[in-house]
Amino acid sequence: MGLSTNDKEKVKRVVPKASQKVIDAAVARLYIAYPDQTQWTYTNLSGAVILVDDLVGHTFFLKLVDIQGHHGVLWDQELYIDFQYNQDRSFFHTFELEDCLAGLLFDDTSDASHFFKRVTQREKHGSKKTIQNKNAIALKKKPDDPMAPGPRGELNNAPVGDQRIRKTTHVLYYDDQPPPEWRSLYRELANAGITEDMIADNKDFIKDYIRQQGGPLVGLEPPIPRKYQKGTNLNRASPTLNSTPSMRKKAPPPPPPSGNSYSSAPSPAPQSPSPSAPLPDTPSSSESSHEATPEPETSRPVHRVPPPLSSQPTHRVPPPLNNVPPPPSTSTLPPA
């Protein structure tokens, strides 16, 4: 999918070509493992994540640019010495901030793969002065403090309560498209032959699948089309999902299920759900508790840059937190 022409123009307006070289860009959402380091919290920040070569400071940055509105750069992070960028899933990448882990949930897996290559091979695409810069910063670690501030990349002072994903545990019904955080998962199930009626009749199976995948949707009731509201069979036995345990002893929090992180196109007329359709209007039923994602504030982040270190840092990425089994093969999903 990639960025539209209009999206690219917005990026160009906030990232001047004369002082910053855009190496790559993709649509993504920003998650953090904070304040609970055992689970991912959605920051309500989404847009175009870009890898930038700062031609003035001669360093690399990750920046998240608002492409839905006109709020400019929503968040940024300087790539410090020994910056480790990990591909936990084809659609979910993680890295370490000053106080926690951060994750990018990409809208498109091919864009995510391309972005991962650009970040991990950034020296091939950076300017000579940036590559030779000996004054790059190191990650500054702070002692554990229950009152410690948020991550190093500023999040526009959004309250933590507003950053959390909606935790509705009762059944939700939708008329046209499922809620945005469920769309990519449902698209994945559809590609494996799981139809809408099968989702409605096998919710326990879907919940088990989500539990093994991990992410912020664990424990939630899968939404189902309203046309199946009366005919939903909640007692049907669900098939068992098998997966091979991961060889990694520990891992970061399991990534969120792949989600359609951003869409700015208008909603289509109510028809049968389309995998790539944009975000619909709020469902008319009073049963739905989904609310619109709040717009980030207009203030630009003030990035705190620690002083350079005279020697190589001794910092190492902390040990991962939980076992993360690989995504189950499509052969274990129920037949179409």
PAVEX-272791 format. One record per residue (C-alpha): x, y, z. Coordinates in steps of 0.5 Angstrom, whole numbers, plus 2048, in hexadecimal, padded with zeros to 3 digits. Example, Ala and Ser with C-alpha at 12.3 -4.5 7.8 and 13.67 -1.06 7.14 Angstrom:
2
R   c1   c2   c3
R  819  7F7  810
R  81B  7FE  80E
//
This chain:
336
R   c1   c2   c3
R  800  800  800
R  805  805  802
R  804  80D  803
R  7FF  810  7FE
R  801  816  7FA
R  7FE  81B  7FF
R  801  817  805
R  808  818  802
R  807  820  801
R  805  820  808
R  80C  81D  80A
R  80F  822  806
R  80C  828  809
R  80F  826  810
R  815  823  80E
R  819  828  80A
R  81D  825  805
R  823  82A  805
R  824  827  80D
R  822  820  80D
R  822  81A  808
R  81C  816  808
R  81F  80F  807
R  818  80B  808
R  811  80C  80A
R  80B  807  80C
R  804  807  810
R  805  805  817
R  802  806  81E
R  806  807  824
R  806  802  82A
R  80A  802  831
R  80B  7FD  836
R  80A  802  83B
R  808  803  841
R  807  7FC  841
R  80D  7F9  83E
R  809  7F2  83D
R  804  7F4  838
R  804  7F9  832
R  800  800  833
R  7FD  803  82D
R  7FF  80B  82D
R  7FA  80D  828
R  7FF  810  824
R  7FF  80D  81C
R  802  810  816
R  808  810  811
R  80E  80D  815
R  814  80F  811
R  81B  80E  812
R  81F  815  811
R  826  817  810
R  827  81D  814
R  82C  821  80F
R  82D  826  815
R  82E  822  81B
R  831  81C  817
R  82D  817  81A
R  827  812  818
R  820  813  81B
R  81A  810  81B
R  814  814  81B
R  80C  813  81B
R  809  819  816
R  801  81A  817
R  7FE  819  810
R  7F7  819  812
R  7F7  820  815
R  7FC  826  815
R  800  824  81B
R  807  823  818
R  80C  81F  81C
R  808  81B  821
R  80E  817  824
R  815  816  823
R  81B  812  825
R  823  813  824
R  826  80D  822
R  82B  80C  827
R  832  808  827
R  831  801  826
R  829  802  825
R  826  7FB  824
R  820  7FB  820
R  81C  7F4  820
R  817  7F1  81C
R  813  7ED  821
R  80E  7EB  81B
R  80D  7ED  814
R  809  7F3  816
R  80B  7F5  81D
R  812  7F8  81E
R  815  7F9  825
R  81B  7FE  828
R  81D  800  82F
R  81B  807  831
R  81E  80B  837
R  819  808  83C
R  816  802  838
R  815  7FE  832
R  811  801  82C
R  80E  7FE  826
R  80B  800  81F
R  805  7FC  81D
R  805  7FD  815
R  7FF  7FD  810
R  803  7F9  80B
R  808  7F3  80C
R  80B  7F5  805
R  80C  7FC  808
R  80F  7F9  80E
R  814  7F5  80B
R  817  7FA  807
R  817  7FF  80D
R  81B  7FA  811
R  820  7F9  80C
R  821  801  80B
R  822  802  813
R  826  7FC  814
R  82A  7FE  80E
R  82A  805  80F
R  831  806  80E
R  831  805  806
R  82C  80A  805
R  82E  810  80A
R  833  816  809
R  83A  815  809
R  83A  81A  80F
R  835  816  813
R  838  80F  812
R  83F  812  815
R  83C  816  81A
R  840  814  821
R  83B  818  825
R  835  814  825
R  831  813  82B
R  831  80D  830
R  82A  80B  833
R  82A  80E  83A
R  827  809  83F
R  823  80C  845
R  823  808  84C
R  81C  805  84D
R  817  809  850
R  810  808  850
R  80F  810  84F
R  813  810  849
R  811  814  843
R  80F  811  83C
R  813  80E  836
R  819  812  834
R  815  814  82D
R  810  819  830
R  808  817  82F
R  805  81E  82F
R  804  81D  837
R  7FE  819  835
R  7FB  816  83C
R  7FC  80E  83C
R  7F5  80D  83D
R  7F4  810  836
R  7F9  80C  833
R  7F6  805  835
R  7F3  801  830
R  7EB  800  831
R  7EA  7FA  836
R  7E3  7F8  834
R  7E1  7F1  836
R  7DA  7F0  834
R  7D8  7EE  82D
R  7D8  7F4  828
R  7D5  7F4  821
R  7D7  7F8  81B
R  7D3  7F9  815
R  7D8  7FA  810
R  7DF  7FA  812
R  7E2  7F7  818
R  7E5  7FC  81D
R  7EC  7FE  81B
R  7F0  7FA  81F
R  7ED  7F4  81D
R  7ED  7F5  816
R  7F4  7F2  814
R  7F3  7EC  818
R  7EC  7EB  815
R  7EF  7EC  80E
R  7F5  7E6  810
R  7EF  7E2  812
R  7EB  7E3  80B
R  7F2  7E1  807
R  7F2  7DB  80B
R  7EB  7D9  809
R  7E7  7DB  810
R  7E1  7DF  80E
R  7DC  7E3  812
R  7D7  7DE  814
R  7DD  7DA  816
R  7E0  7DF  81B
R  7D9  7E0  81D
R  7D8  7D9  81F
R  7DF  7D8  822
R  7E1  7DE  826
R  7E4  7D9  82B
R  7E9  7D7  826
R  7EA  7DE  823
R  7EC  7E0  82B
R  7F1  7DA  82B
R  7F4  7DC  825
R  7F5  7E3  828
R  7F7  7E1  82E
R  7FD  7DD  82B
R  7FF  7E3  826
R  7FF  7E8  82C
R  7FE  7EF  82C
R  7F9  7F4  82F
R  7F3  7F0  82C
R  7F4  7EA  831
R  7EE  7E9  835
R  7E9  7ED  831
R  7E3  7EB  82D
R  7E3  7EA  826
R  7DE  7EF  822
R  7DA  7EC  81E
R  7D5  7EE  818
R  7CE  7F1  81A
R  7CB  7EC  815
R  7CD  7E6  81A
R  7CB  7E9  820
R  7C5  7E5  821
R  7C8  7DE  81E
R  7CE  7DE  822
R  7D0  7D8  825
R  7D4  7D9  82B
R  7D4  7D2  82D
R  7D7  7CE  827
R  7DE  7CB  829
R  7E4  7CE  826
R  7EA  7CB  823
R  7F0  7CB  826
R  7F6  7CF  824
R  7FD  7CC  824
R  803  7D0  823
R  80B  7CE  824
R  80E  7D1  82A
R  813  7D6  829
R  81A  7D5  82A
R  81B  7DC  82D
R  81C  7DB  834
R  819  7E2  836
R  816  7E7  831
R  813  7EE  832
R  80B  7EF  833
R  808  7EB  82D
R  806  7F0  827
R  7FF  7F2  826
R  7FB  7EF  821
R  7FD  7F2  81A
R  7F8  7F8  819
R  7F6  7FD  814
R  7FA  802  817
R  7F7  808  813
R  7F2  80A  80E
R  7F0  811  80C
R  7EC  80F  806
R  7E4  810  807
R  7E0  80A  809
R  7DC  806  804
R  7D5  805  803
R  7D3  7FF  808
R  7D4  7F9  804
R  7D8  7F2  806
R  7DE  7F4  809
R  7E4  7F5  805
R  7EB  7F3  808
R  7EE  7FA  805
R  7E8  7FE  807
R  7EA  804  80B
R  7E7  806  812
R  7DF  807  812
R  7DB  80B  816
R  7DA  809  81D
R  7D5  803  81D
R  7CD  806  81F
R  7CC  800  824
R  7CC  802  82B
R  7D0  7FC  82C
R  7D6  7FE  829
R  7DB  802  82E
R  7E0  804  829
R  7E2  80B  829
R  7E6  80F  824
R  7ED  810  825
R  7EF  816  828
R  7F3  81B  824
R  7FA  81C  827
R  7FC  823  829
R  7FF  828  825
R  805  829  829
R  80B  826  826
R  810  822  82A
R  816  825  82E
R  81B  81F  82D
R  81F  81E  832
R  826  81D  830
R  82B  81A  835
R  833  81D  835
R  837  819  831
R  83C  813  834
R  843  813  833
R  843  80B  833
R  83F  806  830
R  839  804  835
R  838  7FE  839
R  831  7FE  838
R  82D  7F8  835
R  826  7F7  833
R  823  7F4  83A
R  821  7ED  839
R  81A  7EB  836
R  814  7EA  83A
R  810  7E5  838
R  810  7DF  833
R  80D  7E1  82C
R  80B  7DB  828
R  80B  7DC  821
R  804  7DD  81D
R  801  7D7  81C
R  801  7D4  815
R  7FA  7D5  811
R  7FA  7CD  811
R  7F7  7CD  818
R  7F1  7D2  816
R  7EA  7CF  815
R  7E9  7CE  80E
R  7E5  7D3  809
//
